Amino acid sequence: MSGTCAACDCELDENPIKVTVGGNAVEVCCDDCAQALREADASQAQGSGS
Ligand SMILES: [Zn+2]
C-alpha cells in the first residue's frame, strides 16, 4: 500500500477513490481510472463465467 493509482501508477493525493475490482479494494487517482478498472473487471467477469 504505497499510495499509487491501481490504473495509471501515478501517486495518489489525500483523497483517493476506492474501487472494488475482482473482490479486492484498490485506490485510484481519479474517476476516469475508477471507471477504467470497473470496465476491465466487468469484461473479465463476463469472460470467466461457467
Ligand atoms: Zn490514475
mmCIF file of the protein (N, C-alpha, C, O) and its ligand, coordinates in Angstrom:
data_MODEL
# 
_entry.id   MODEL 
# 
loop_
_entity.id 
_entity.type 
_entity.pdbx_number_of_molecules 
1 polymer     1 
2 non-polymer 1 
# 
_entity_poly.entity_id                      1 
_entity_poly.type                           'polypeptide(L)' 
_entity_poly.nstd_linkage                   no 
_entity_poly.nstd_monomer                   no 
_entity_poly.pdbx_seq_one_letter_code       MSGTCAACDCELDENPIKVTVGGNAVEVCCDDCAQALREADASQAQGSGS 
_entity_poly.pdbx_seq_one_letter_code_can   MSGTCAACDCELDENPIKVTVGGNAVEVCCDDCAQALREADASQAQGSGS 
_entity_poly.pdbx_strand_id                 A 
# 
loop_
_entity_poly_seq.entity_id 
_entity_poly_seq.num 
_entity_poly_seq.mon_id 
_entity_poly_seq.hetero 
1 1  MET n 
1 2  SER n 
1 3  GLY n 
1 4  THR n 
1 5  CYS n 
1 6  ALA n 
1 7  ALA n 
1 8  CYS n 
1 9  ASP n 
1 10 CYS n 
1 11 GLU n 
1 12 LEU n 
1 13 ASP n 
1 14 GLU n 
1 15 ASN n 
1 16 PRO n 
1 17 ILE n 
1 18 LYS n 
1 19 VAL n 
1 20 THR n 
1 21 VAL n 
1 22 GLY n 
1 23 GLY n 
1 24 ASN n 
1 25 ALA n 
1 26 VAL n 
1 27 GLU n 
1 28 VAL n 
1 29 CYS n 
1 30 CYS n 
1 31 ASP n 
1 32 ASP n 
1 33 CYS n 
1 34 ALA n 
1 35 GLN n 
1 36 ALA n 
1 37 LEU n 
1 38 ARG n 
1 39 GLU n 
1 40 ALA n 
1 41 ASP n 
1 42 ALA n 
1 43 SER n 
1 44 GLN n 
1 45 ALA n 
1 46 GLN n 
1 47 GLY n 
1 48 SER n 
1 49 GLY n 
1 50 SER n 
# 
loop_
_struct_asym.id 
_struct_asym.entity_id 
A 1 
B 2 
# 
loop_
_chem_comp.id 
_chem_comp.type 
_chem_comp.mon_nstd_flag 
ALA 'L-peptide linking' y 
ARG 'L-peptide linking' y 
ASN 'L-peptide linking' y 
ASP 'L-peptide linking' y 
CYS 'L-peptide linking' y 
GLN 'L-peptide linking' y 
GLU 'L-peptide linking' y 
GLY 'peptide linking'   y 
ILE 'L-peptide linking' y 
LEU 'L-peptide linking' y 
LYS 'L-peptide linking' y 
MET 'L-peptide linking' y 
PRO 'L-peptide linking' y 
SER 'L-peptide linking' y 
THR 'L-peptide linking' y 
VAL 'L-peptide linking' y 
ZN  non-polymer         . 
# 
_pdbx_entity_nonpoly.entity_id   2 
_pdbx_entity_nonpoly.name        ? 
_pdbx_entity_nonpoly.comp_id     ZN 
# 
_pdbx_nonpoly_scheme.asym_id         B 
_pdbx_nonpoly_scheme.entity_id       2 
_pdbx_nonpoly_scheme.mon_id          ZN 
_pdbx_nonpoly_scheme.ndb_seq_num     1 
_pdbx_nonpoly_scheme.pdb_seq_num     101 
_pdbx_nonpoly_scheme.auth_seq_num    101 
_pdbx_nonpoly_scheme.pdb_mon_id      ZN 
_pdbx_nonpoly_scheme.auth_mon_id     ZN 
_pdbx_nonpoly_scheme.pdb_strand_id   A 
_pdbx_nonpoly_scheme.pdb_ins_code    . 
# 
loop_
_atom_site.group_PDB 
_atom_site.id 
_atom_site.type_symbol 
_atom_site.label_atom_id 
_atom_site.label_alt_id 
_atom_site.label_comp_id 
_atom_site.label_asym_id 
_atom_site.label_entity_id 
_atom_site.label_seq_id 
_atom_site.pdbx_PDB_ins_code 
_atom_site.Cartn_x 
_atom_site.Cartn_y 
_atom_site.Cartn_z 
_atom_site.occupancy 
_atom_site.B_iso_or_equiv 
_atom_site.pdbx_formal_charge 
_atom_site.auth_seq_id 
_atom_site.auth_comp_id 
_atom_site.auth_asym_id 
_atom_site.auth_atom_id 
_atom_site.pdbx_PDB_model_num 
ATOM   1   N  N  . MET A 1 1  ? 0.845   -1.210  0.000   1.00 0.00 ? 1   MET A N  1 
ATOM   2   C  CA . MET A 1 1  ? 0.000   0.000   0.000   1.00 0.00 ? 1   MET A CA 1 
ATOM   3   C  C  . MET A 1 1  ? 0.878   1.258   0.000   1.00 0.00 ? 1   MET A C  1 
ATOM   4   O  O  . MET A 1 1  ? 0.940   1.965   1.006   1.00 0.00 ? 1   MET A O  1 
ATOM   5   N  N  . SER A 1 2  ? 1.538   1.534   -1.091  1.00 0.00 ? 2   SER A N  1 
ATOM   6   C  CA . SER A 1 2  ? 2.439   2.680   -1.123  1.00 0.00 ? 2   SER A CA 1 
ATOM   7   C  C  . SER A 1 2  ? 1.762   3.921   -1.663  1.00 0.00 ? 2   SER A C  1 
ATOM   8   O  O  . SER A 1 2  ? 2.406   4.963   -1.790  1.00 0.00 ? 2   SER A O  1 
ATOM   9   N  N  . GLY A 1 3  ? 0.490   3.842   -1.980  1.00 0.00 ? 3   GLY A N  1 
ATOM   10  C  CA . GLY A 1 3  ? -0.251  5.022   -2.391  1.00 0.00 ? 3   GLY A CA 1 
ATOM   11  C  C  . GLY A 1 3  ? -0.108  5.390   -3.844  1.00 0.00 ? 3   GLY A C  1 
ATOM   12  O  O  . GLY A 1 3  ? 0.091   6.557   -4.180  1.00 0.00 ? 3   GLY A O  1 
ATOM   13  N  N  . THR A 1 4  ? -0.209  4.393   -4.716  1.00 0.00 ? 4   THR A N  1 
ATOM   14  C  CA . THR A 1 4  ? -0.214  4.717   -6.131  1.00 0.00 ? 4   THR A CA 1 
ATOM   15  C  C  . THR A 1 4  ? -1.502  4.228   -6.773  1.00 0.00 ? 4   THR A C  1 
ATOM   16  O  O  . THR A 1 4  ? -2.117  3.266   -6.314  1.00 0.00 ? 4   THR A O  1 
ATOM   17  N  N  . CYS A 1 5  ? -1.892  4.897   -7.823  1.00 0.00 ? 5   CYS A N  1 
ATOM   18  C  CA . CYS A 1 5  ? -3.113  4.562   -8.529  1.00 0.00 ? 5   CYS A CA 1 
ATOM   19  C  C  . CYS A 1 5  ? -3.016  3.163   -9.126  1.00 0.00 ? 5   CYS A C  1 
ATOM   20  O  O  . CYS A 1 5  ? -2.009  2.812   -9.740  1.00 0.00 ? 5   CYS A O  1 
ATOM   21  N  N  . ALA A 1 6  ? -4.069  2.365   -8.944  1.00 0.00 ? 6   ALA A N  1 
ATOM   22  C  CA . ALA A 1 6  ? -4.074  0.990   -9.450  1.00 0.00 ? 6   ALA A CA 1 
ATOM   23  C  C  . ALA A 1 6  ? -4.214  0.950   -10.967 1.00 0.00 ? 6   ALA A C  1 
ATOM   24  O  O  . ALA A 1 6  ? -3.941  -0.078  -11.586 1.00 0.00 ? 6   ALA A O  1 
ATOM   25  N  N  . ALA A 1 7  ? -4.635  2.053   -11.569 1.00 0.00 ? 7   ALA A N  1 
ATOM   26  C  CA . ALA A 1 7  ? -4.854  2.067   -13.008 1.00 0.00 ? 7   ALA A CA 1 
ATOM   27  C  C  . ALA A 1 7  ? -3.679  2.675   -13.763 1.00 0.00 ? 7   ALA A C  1 
ATOM   28  O  O  . ALA A 1 7  ? -3.242  2.118   -14.770 1.00 0.00 ? 7   ALA A O  1 
ATOM   29  N  N  . CYS A 1 8  ? -3.163  3.798   -13.297 1.00 0.00 ? 8   CYS A N  1 
ATOM   30  C  CA . CYS A 1 8  ? -2.131  4.501   -14.071 1.00 0.00 ? 8   CYS A CA 1 
ATOM   31  C  C  . CYS A 1 8  ? -0.813  4.647   -13.321 1.00 0.00 ? 8   CYS A C  1 
ATOM   32  O  O  . CYS A 1 8  ? 0.137   5.216   -13.859 1.00 0.00 ? 8   CYS A O  1 
ATOM   33  N  N  . ASP A 1 9  ? -0.735  4.145   -12.086 1.00 0.00 ? 9   ASP A N  1 
ATOM   34  C  CA . ASP A 1 9  ? 0.504   4.122   -11.311 1.00 0.00 ? 9   ASP A CA 1 
ATOM   35  C  C  . ASP A 1 9  ? 1.037   5.496   -10.909 1.00 0.00 ? 9   ASP A C  1 
ATOM   36  O  O  . ASP A 1 9  ? 2.187   5.616   -10.486 1.00 0.00 ? 9   ASP A O  1 
ATOM   37  N  N  . CYS A 1 10 ? 0.223   6.512   -11.039 1.00 0.00 ? 10  CYS A N  1 
ATOM   38  C  CA . CYS A 1 10 ? 0.669   7.802   -10.533 1.00 0.00 ? 10  CYS A CA 1 
ATOM   39  C  C  . CYS A 1 10 ? 0.382   7.879   -9.027  1.00 0.00 ? 10  CYS A C  1 
ATOM   40  O  O  . CYS A 1 10 ? -0.390  7.077   -8.501  1.00 0.00 ? 10  CYS A O  1 
ATOM   41  N  N  . GLU A 1 11 ? 0.988   8.822   -8.353  1.00 0.00 ? 11  GLU A N  1 
ATOM   42  C  CA . GLU A 1 11 ? 0.807   8.913   -6.912  1.00 0.00 ? 11  GLU A CA 1 
ATOM   43  C  C  . GLU A 1 11 ? -0.570  9.447   -6.568  1.00 0.00 ? 11  GLU A C  1 
ATOM   44  O  O  . GLU A 1 11 ? -1.101  10.338  -7.230  1.00 0.00 ? 11  GLU A O  1 
ATOM   45  N  N  . LEU A 1 12 ? -1.139  8.868   -5.499  1.00 0.00 ? 12  LEU A N  1 
ATOM   46  C  CA . LEU A 1 12 ? -2.447  9.318   -5.045  1.00 0.00 ? 12  LEU A CA 1 
ATOM   47  C  C  . LEU A 1 12 ? -2.321  10.575  -4.200  1.00 0.00 ? 12  LEU A C  1 
ATOM   48  O  O  . LEU A 1 12 ? -1.330  10.772  -3.497  1.00 0.00 ? 12  LEU A O  1 
ATOM   49  N  N  . ASP A 1 13 ? -3.330  11.409  -4.278  1.00 0.00 ? 13  ASP A N  1 
ATOM   50  C  CA . ASP A 1 13 ? -3.354  12.559  -3.389  1.00 0.00 ? 13  ASP A CA 1 
ATOM   51  C  C  . ASP A 1 13 ? -4.076  12.174  -2.097  1.00 0.00 ? 13  ASP A C  1 
ATOM   52  O  O  . ASP A 1 13 ? -4.265  10.986  -1.833  1.00 0.00 ? 13  ASP A O  1 
ATOM   53  N  N  . GLU A 1 14 ? -4.477  13.144  -1.299  1.00 0.00 ? 14  GLU A N  1 
ATOM   54  C  CA . GLU A 1 14 ? -5.076  12.821  0.001   1.00 0.00 ? 14  GLU A CA 1 
ATOM   55  C  C  . GLU A 1 14 ? -6.497  12.290  -0.109  1.00 0.00 ? 14  GLU A C  1 
ATOM   56  O  O  . GLU A 1 14 ? -7.066  11.821  0.877   1.00 0.00 ? 14  GLU A O  1 
ATOM   57  N  N  . ASN A 1 15 ? -7.070  12.361  -1.300  1.00 0.00 ? 15  ASN A N  1 
ATOM   58  C  CA . ASN A 1 15 ? -8.430  11.869  -1.482  1.00 0.00 ? 15  ASN A CA 1 
ATOM   59  C  C  . ASN A 1 15 ? -8.517  10.846  -2.603  1.00 0.00 ? 15  ASN A C  1 
ATOM   60  O  O  . ASN A 1 15 ? -9.122  11.115  -3.641  1.00 0.00 ? 15  ASN A O  1 
ATOM   61  N  N  . PRO A 1 16 ? -7.917  9.671   -2.403  1.00 0.00 ? 16  PRO A N  1 
ATOM   62  C  CA . PRO A 1 16 ? -8.006  8.634   -3.431  1.00 0.00 ? 16  PRO A CA 1 
ATOM   63  C  C  . PRO A 1 16 ? -9.421  8.091   -3.537  1.00 0.00 ? 16  PRO A C  1 
ATOM   64  O  O  . PRO A 1 16 ? -10.197 8.155   -2.584  1.00 0.00 ? 16  PRO A O  1 
ATOM   65  N  N  . ILE A 1 17 ? -9.746  7.561   -4.697  1.00 0.00 ? 17  ILE A N  1 
ATOM   66  C  CA . ILE A 1 17 ? -11.054 6.962   -4.923  1.00 0.00 ? 17  ILE A CA 1 
ATOM   67  C  C  . ILE A 1 17 ? -10.923 5.450   -4.756  1.00 0.00 ? 17  ILE A C  1 
ATOM   68  O  O  . ILE A 1 17 ? -10.066 4.820   -5.375  1.00 0.00 ? 17  ILE A O  1 
ATOM   69  N  N  . LYS A 1 18 ? -11.771 4.882   -3.922  1.00 0.00 ? 18  LYS A N  1 
ATOM   70  C  CA . LYS A 1 18 ? -11.710 3.434   -3.696  1.00 0.00 ? 18  LYS A CA 1 
ATOM   71  C  C  . LYS A 1 18 ? -12.629 2.709   -4.667  1.00 0.00 ? 18  LYS A C  1 
ATOM   72  O  O  . LYS A 1 18 ? -13.784 3.084   -4.871  1.00 0.00 ? 18  LYS A O  1 
ATOM   73  N  N  . VAL A 1 19 ? -12.074 1.657   -5.258  1.00 0.00 ? 19  VAL A N  1 
ATOM   74  C  CA . VAL A 1 19 ? -12.835 0.837   -6.192  1.00 0.00 ? 19  VAL A CA 1 
ATOM   75  C  C  . VAL A 1 19 ? -12.623 -0.625  -5.825  1.00 0.00 ? 19  VAL A C  1 
ATOM   76  O  O  . VAL A 1 19 ? -11.515 -1.018  -5.460  1.00 0.00 ? 19  VAL A O  1 
ATOM   77  N  N  . THR A 1 20 ? -13.663 -1.425  -5.917  1.00 0.00 ? 20  THR A N  1 
ATOM   78  C  CA . THR A 1 20 ? -13.516 -2.855  -5.676  1.00 0.00 ? 20  THR A CA 1 
ATOM   79  C  C  . THR A 1 20 ? -13.467 -3.585  -7.012  1.00 0.00 ? 20  THR A C  1 
ATOM   80  O  O  . THR A 1 20 ? -14.426 -3.565  -7.783  1.00 0.00 ? 20  THR A O  1 
ATOM   81  N  N  . VAL A 1 21 ? -12.334 -4.229  -7.270  1.00 0.00 ? 21  VAL A N  1 
ATOM   82  C  CA . VAL A 1 21 ? -12.133 -4.931  -8.532  1.00 0.00 ? 21  VAL A CA 1 
ATOM   83  C  C  . VAL A 1 21 ? -11.804 -6.389  -8.243  1.00 0.00 ? 21  VAL A C  1 
ATOM   84  O  O  . VAL A 1 21 ? -10.811 -6.681  -7.577  1.00 0.00 ? 21  VAL A O  1 
ATOM   85  N  N  . GLY A 1 22 ? -12.615 -7.292  -8.730  1.00 0.00 ? 22  GLY A N  1 
ATOM   86  C  CA . GLY A 1 22 ? -12.371 -8.712  -8.517  1.00 0.00 ? 22  GLY A CA 1 
ATOM   87  C  C  . GLY A 1 22 ? -12.345 -9.094  -7.045  1.00 0.00 ? 22  GLY A C  1 
ATOM   88  O  O  . GLY A 1 22 ? -11.653 -10.035 -6.658  1.00 0.00 ? 22  GLY A O  1 
ATOM   89  N  N  . GLY A 1 23 ? -13.098 -8.365  -6.219  1.00 0.00 ? 23  GLY A N  1 
ATOM   90  C  CA . GLY A 1 23 ? -13.151 -8.650  -4.790  1.00 0.00 ? 23  GLY A CA 1 
ATOM   91  C  C  . GLY A 1 23 ? -12.063 -7.971  -3.994  1.00 0.00 ? 23  GLY A C  1 
ATOM   92  O  O  . GLY A 1 23 ? -12.024 -8.098  -2.770  1.00 0.00 ? 23  GLY A O  1 
ATOM   93  N  N  . ASN A 1 24 ? -11.160 -7.238  -4.675  1.00 0.00 ? 24  ASN A N  1 
ATOM   94  C  CA . ASN A 1 24 ? -10.094 -6.531  -3.989  1.00 0.00 ? 24  ASN A CA 1 
ATOM   95  C  C  . ASN A 1 24 ? -10.354 -5.033  -3.988  1.00 0.00 ? 24  ASN A C  1 
ATOM   96  O  O  . ASN A 1 24 ? -10.708 -4.459  -5.018  1.00 0.00 ? 24  ASN A O  1 
ATOM   97  N  N  . ALA A 1 25 ? -10.179 -4.401  -2.837  1.00 0.00 ? 25  ALA A N  1 
ATOM   98  C  CA . ALA A 1 25 ? -10.343 -2.959  -2.760  1.00 0.00 ? 25  ALA A CA 1 
ATOM   99  C  C  . ALA A 1 25 ? -9.048  -2.282  -3.169  1.00 0.00 ? 25  ALA A C  1 
ATOM   100 O  O  . ALA A 1 25 ? -7.997  -2.528  -2.578  1.00 0.00 ? 25  ALA A O  1 
ATOM   101 N  N  . VAL A 1 26 ? -9.126  -1.429  -4.182  1.00 0.00 ? 26  VAL A N  1 
ATOM   102 C  CA . VAL A 1 26 ? -7.949  -0.713  -4.646  1.00 0.00 ? 26  VAL A CA 1 
ATOM   103 C  C  . VAL A 1 26 ? -8.260  0.783   -4.653  1.00 0.00 ? 26  VAL A C  1 
ATOM   104 O  O  . VAL A 1 26 ? -9.418  1.188   -4.552  1.00 0.00 ? 26  VAL A O  1 
ATOM   105 N  N  . GLU A 1 27 ? -7.207  1.598   -4.775  1.00 0.00 ? 27  GLU A N  1 
ATOM   106 C  CA . GLU A 1 27 ? -7.404  3.043   -4.791  1.00 0.00 ? 27  GLU A CA 1 
ATOM   107 C  C  . GLU A 1 27 ? -6.873  3.620   -6.091  1.00 0.00 ? 27  GLU A C  1 
ATOM   108 O  O  . GLU A 1 27 ? -5.823  3.213   -6.589  1.00 0.00 ? 27  GLU A O  1 
ATOM   109 N  N  . VAL A 1 28 ? -7.612  4.571   -6.627  1.00 0.00 ? 28  VAL A N  1 
ATOM   110 C  CA . VAL A 1 28 ? -7.208  5.208   -7.874  1.00 0.00 ? 28  VAL A CA 1 
ATOM   111 C  C  . VAL A 1 28 ? -7.202  6.722   -7.706  1.00 0.00 ? 28  VAL A C  1 
ATOM   112 O  O  . VAL A 1 28 ? -7.732  7.253   -6.730  1.00 0.00 ? 28  VAL A O  1 
ATOM   113 N  N  . CYS A 1 29 ? -6.594  7.410   -8.674  1.00 0.00 ? 29  CYS A N  1 
ATOM   114 C  CA . CYS A 1 29 ? -6.363  8.845   -8.530  1.00 0.00 ? 29  CYS A CA 1 
ATOM   115 C  C  . CYS A 1 29 ? -7.559  9.671   -8.975  1.00 0.00 ? 29  CYS A C  1 
ATOM   116 O  O  . CYS A 1 29 ? -7.746  10.795  -8.510  1.00 0.00 ? 29  CYS A O  1 
ATOM   117 N  N  . CYS A 1 30 ? -8.365  9.126   -9.869  1.00 0.00 ? 30  CYS A N  1 
ATOM   118 C  CA . CYS A 1 30 ? -9.449  9.932   -10.407 1.00 0.00 ? 30  CYS A CA 1 
ATOM   119 C  C  . CYS A 1 30 ? -10.584 9.044   -10.888 1.00 0.00 ? 30  CYS A C  1 
ATOM   120 O  O  . CYS A 1 30 ? -10.435 7.825   -10.967 1.00 0.00 ? 30  CYS A O  1 
ATOM   121 N  N  . ASP A 1 31 ? -11.702 9.644   -11.205 1.00 0.00 ? 31  ASP A N  1 
ATOM   122 C  CA . ASP A 1 31 ? -12.867 8.865   -11.595 1.00 0.00 ? 31  ASP A CA 1 
ATOM   123 C  C  . ASP A 1 31 ? -12.668 8.164   -12.931 1.00 0.00 ? 31  ASP A C  1 
ATOM   124 O  O  . ASP A 1 31 ? -13.246 7.104   -13.171 1.00 0.00 ? 31  ASP A O  1 
ATOM   125 N  N  . ASP A 1 32 ? -11.855 8.751   -13.799 1.00 0.00 ? 32  ASP A N  1 
ATOM   126 C  CA . ASP A 1 32 ? -11.565 8.086   -15.070 1.00 0.00 ? 32  ASP A CA 1 
ATOM   127 C  C  . ASP A 1 32 ? -10.882 6.747   -14.844 1.00 0.00 ? 32  ASP A C  1 
ATOM   128 O  O  . ASP A 1 32 ? -11.210 5.752   -15.490 1.00 0.00 ? 32  ASP A O  1 
ATOM   129 N  N  . CYS A 1 33 ? -9.918  6.734   -13.910 1.00 0.00 ? 33  CYS A N  1 
ATOM   130 C  CA . CYS A 1 33 ? -9.218  5.489   -13.594 1.00 0.00 ? 33  CYS A CA 1 
ATOM   131 C  C  . CYS A 1 33 ? -10.169 4.505   -12.920 1.00 0.00 ? 33  CYS A C  1 
ATOM   132 O  O  . CYS A 1 33 ? -10.104 3.307   -13.192 1.00 0.00 ? 33  CYS A O  1 
ATOM   133 N  N  . ALA A 1 34 ? -11.035 4.981   -12.061 1.00 0.00 ? 34  ALA A N  1 
ATOM   134 C  CA . ALA A 1 34 ? -12.006 4.120   -11.397 1.00 0.00 ? 34  ALA A CA 1 
ATOM   135 C  C  . ALA A 1 34 ? -12.900 3.455   -12.431 1.00 0.00 ? 34  ALA A C  1 
ATOM   136 O  O  . ALA A 1 34 ? -13.161 2.254   -12.358 1.00 0.00 ? 34  ALA A O  1 
ATOM   137 N  N  . GLN A 1 35 ? -13.361 4.233   -13.383 1.00 0.00 ? 35  GLN A N  1 
ATOM   138 C  CA . GLN A 1 35 ? -14.236 3.704   -14.427 1.00 0.00 ? 35  GLN A CA 1 
ATOM   139 C  C  . GLN A 1 35 ? -13.506 2.681   -15.281 1.00 0.00 ? 35  GLN A C  1 
ATOM   140 O  O  . GLN A 1 35 ? -14.083 1.661   -15.659 1.00 0.00 ? 35  GLN A O  1 
ATOM   141 N  N  . ALA A 1 36 ? -12.256 2.942   -15.584 1.00 0.00 ? 36  ALA A N  1 
ATOM   142 C  CA . ALA A 1 36 ? -11.468 2.016   -16.400 1.00 0.00 ? 36  ALA A CA 1 
ATOM   143 C  C  . ALA A 1 36 ? -11.319 0.673   -15.706 1.00 0.00 ? 36  ALA A C  1 
ATOM   144 O  O  . ALA A 1 36 ? -11.430 -0.373  -16.345 1.00 0.00 ? 36  ALA A O  1 
ATOM   145 N  N  . LEU A 1 37 ? -11.066 0.693   -14.388 1.00 0.00 ? 37  LEU A N  1 
ATOM   146 C  CA . LEU A 1 37 ? -10.925 -0.555  -13.649 1.00 0.00 ? 37  LEU A CA 1 
ATOM   147 C  C  . LEU A 1 37 ? -12.249 -1.294  -13.575 1.00 0.00 ? 37  LEU A C  1 
ATOM   148 O  O  . LEU A 1 37 ? -12.288 -2.519  -13.697 1.00 0.00 ? 37  LEU A O  1 
ATOM   149 N  N  . ARG A 1 38 ? -13.324 -0.563  -13.378 1.00 0.00 ? 38  ARG A N  1 
ATOM   150 C  CA . ARG A 1 38 ? -14.634 -1.218  -13.312 1.00 0.00 ? 38  ARG A CA 1 
ATOM   151 C  C  . ARG A 1 38 ? -14.960 -1.892  -14.637 1.00 0.00 ? 38  ARG A C  1 
ATOM   152 O  O  . ARG A 1 38 ? -15.475 -3.011  -14.659 1.00 0.00 ? 38  ARG A O  1 
ATOM   153 N  N  . GLU A 1 39 ? -14.665 -1.223  -15.725 1.00 0.00 ? 39  GLU A N  1 
ATOM   154 C  CA . GLU A 1 39 ? -14.959 -1.797  -17.035 1.00 0.00 ? 39  GLU A CA 1 
ATOM   155 C  C  . GLU A 1 39 ? -14.092 -3.023  -17.301 1.00 0.00 ? 39  GLU A C  1 
ATOM   156 O  O  . GLU A 1 39 ? -14.567 -4.008  -17.866 1.00 0.00 ? 39  GLU A O  1 
ATOM   157 N  N  . ALA A 1 40 ? -12.831 -2.968  -16.899 1.00 0.00 ? 40  ALA A N  1 
ATOM   158 C  CA . ALA A 1 40 ? -11.939 -4.107  -17.073 1.00 0.00 ? 40  ALA A CA 1 
ATOM   159 C  C  . ALA A 1 40 ? -12.424 -5.282  -16.242 1.00 0.00 ? 40  ALA A C  1 
ATOM   160 O  O  . ALA A 1 40 ? -12.409 -6.426  -16.696 1.00 0.00 ? 40  ALA A O  1 
ATOM   161 N  N  . ASP A 1 41 ? -12.858 -4.990  -15.010 1.00 0.00 ? 41  ASP A N  1 
ATOM   162 C  CA . ASP A 1 41 ? -13.352 -6.044  -14.122 1.00 0.00 ? 41  ASP A CA 1 
ATOM   163 C  C  . ASP A 1 41 ? -14.612 -6.665  -14.699 1.00 0.00 ? 41  ASP A C  1 
ATOM   164 O  O  . ASP A 1 41 ? -14.777 -7.884  -14.652 1.00 0.00 ? 41  ASP A O  1 
ATOM   165 N  N  . ALA A 1 42 ? -15.490 -5.856  -15.235 1.00 0.00 ? 42  ALA A N  1 
ATOM   166 C  CA . ALA A 1 42 ? -16.745 -6.354  -15.791 1.00 0.00 ? 42  ALA A CA 1 
ATOM   167 C  C  . ALA A 1 42 ? -16.476 -7.258  -16.989 1.00 0.00 ? 42  ALA A C  1 
ATOM   168 O  O  . ALA A 1 42 ? -17.126 -8.292  -17.139 1.00 0.00 ? 42  ALA A O  1 
ATOM   169 N  N  . SER A 1 43 ? -15.532 -6.882  -17.839 1.00 0.00 ? 43  SER A N  1 
ATOM   170 C  CA . SER A 1 43 ? -15.250 -7.690  -19.017 1.00 0.00 ? 43  SER A CA 1 
ATOM   171 C  C  . SER A 1 43 ? -14.583 -9.002  -18.629 1.00 0.00 ? 43  SER A C  1 
ATOM   172 O  O  . SER A 1 43 ? -14.814 -10.025 -19.274 1.00 0.00 ? 43  SER A O  1 
ATOM   173 N  N  . GLN A 1 44 ? -13.751 -8.987  -17.572 1.00 0.00 ? 44  GLN A N  1 
ATOM   174 C  CA . GLN A 1 44 ? -13.138 -10.229 -17.098 1.00 0.00 ? 44  GLN A CA 1 
ATOM   175 C  C  . GLN A 1 44 ? -14.199 -11.161 -16.525 1.00 0.00 ? 44  GLN A C  1 
ATOM   176 O  O  . GLN A 1 44 ? -14.167 -12.369 -16.761 1.00 0.00 ? 44  GLN A O  1 
ATOM   177 N  N  . ALA A 1 45 ? -15.134 -10.595 -15.776 1.00 0.00 ? 45  ALA A N  1 
ATOM   178 C  CA . ALA A 1 45 ? -16.181 -11.412 -15.147 1.00 0.00 ? 45  ALA A CA 1 
ATOM   179 C  C  . ALA A 1 45 ? -17.018 -12.104 -16.214 1.00 0.00 ? 45  ALA A C  1 
ATOM   180 O  O  . ALA A 1 45 ? -17.410 -13.260 -16.055 1.00 0.00 ? 45  ALA A O  1 
ATOM   181 N  N  . GLN A 1 46 ? -17.288 -11.392 -17.299 1.00 0.00 ? 46  GLN A N  1 
ATOM   182 C  CA . GLN A 1 46 ? -18.070 -11.977 -18.372 1.00 0.00 ? 46  GLN A CA 1 
ATOM   183 C  C  . GLN A 1 46 ? -17.306 -13.112 -19.055 1.00 0.00 ? 46  GLN A C  1 
ATOM   184 O  O  . GLN A 1 46 ? -17.897 -14.116 -19.454 1.00 0.00 ? 46  GLN A O  1 
ATOM   185 N  N  . GLY A 1 47 ? -15.972 -12.941 -19.186 1.00 0.00 ? 47  GLY A N  1 
ATOM   186 C  CA . GLY A 1 47 ? -15.176 -13.930 -19.884 1.00 0.00 ? 47  GLY A CA 1 
ATOM   187 C  C  . GLY A 1 47 ? -14.910 -15.185 -19.070 1.00 0.00 ? 47  GLY A C  1 
ATOM   188 O  O  . GLY A 1 47 ? -14.608 -16.236 -19.637 1.00 0.00 ? 47  GLY A O  1 
ATOM   189 N  N  . SER A 1 48 ? -15.017 -15.092 -17.736 1.00 0.00 ? 48  SER A N  1 
ATOM   190 C  CA . SER A 1 48 ? -14.664 -16.232 -16.893 1.00 0.00 ? 48  SER A CA 1 
ATOM   191 C  C  . SER A 1 48 ? -15.879 -16.905 -16.263 1.00 0.00 ? 48  SER A C  1 
ATOM   192 O  O  . SER A 1 48 ? -15.784 -17.480 -15.179 1.00 0.00 ? 48  SER A O  1 
ATOM   193 N  N  . GLY A 1 49 ? -17.005 -16.831 -16.937 1.00 0.00 ? 49  GLY A N  1 
ATOM   194 C  CA . GLY A 1 49 ? -18.193 -17.474 -16.407 1.00 0.00 ? 49  GLY A CA 1 
ATOM   195 C  C  . GLY A 1 49 ? -18.138 -18.992 -16.532 1.00 0.00 ? 49  GLY A C  1 
ATOM   196 O  O  . GLY A 1 49 ? -17.209 -19.525 -17.139 1.00 0.00 ? 49  GLY A O  1 
ATOM   197 N  N  . SER A 1 50 ? -19.103 -19.686 -15.978 1.00 0.00 ? 50  SER A N  1 
ATOM   198 C  CA . SER A 1 50 ? -19.106 -21.150 -16.003 1.00 0.00 ? 50  SER A CA 1 
ATOM   199 C  C  . SER A 1 50 ? -19.600 -21.695 -17.316 1.00 0.00 ? 50  SER A C  1 
ATOM   200 O  O  . SER A 1 50 ? -19.663 -22.912 -17.494 1.00 0.00 ? 50  SER A O  1 
HETATM 201 ZN ZN . ZN  B 2 .  ? -4.917  7.005   -12.121 1.00 0.00 2 101 ZN  A ZN 1 
# 
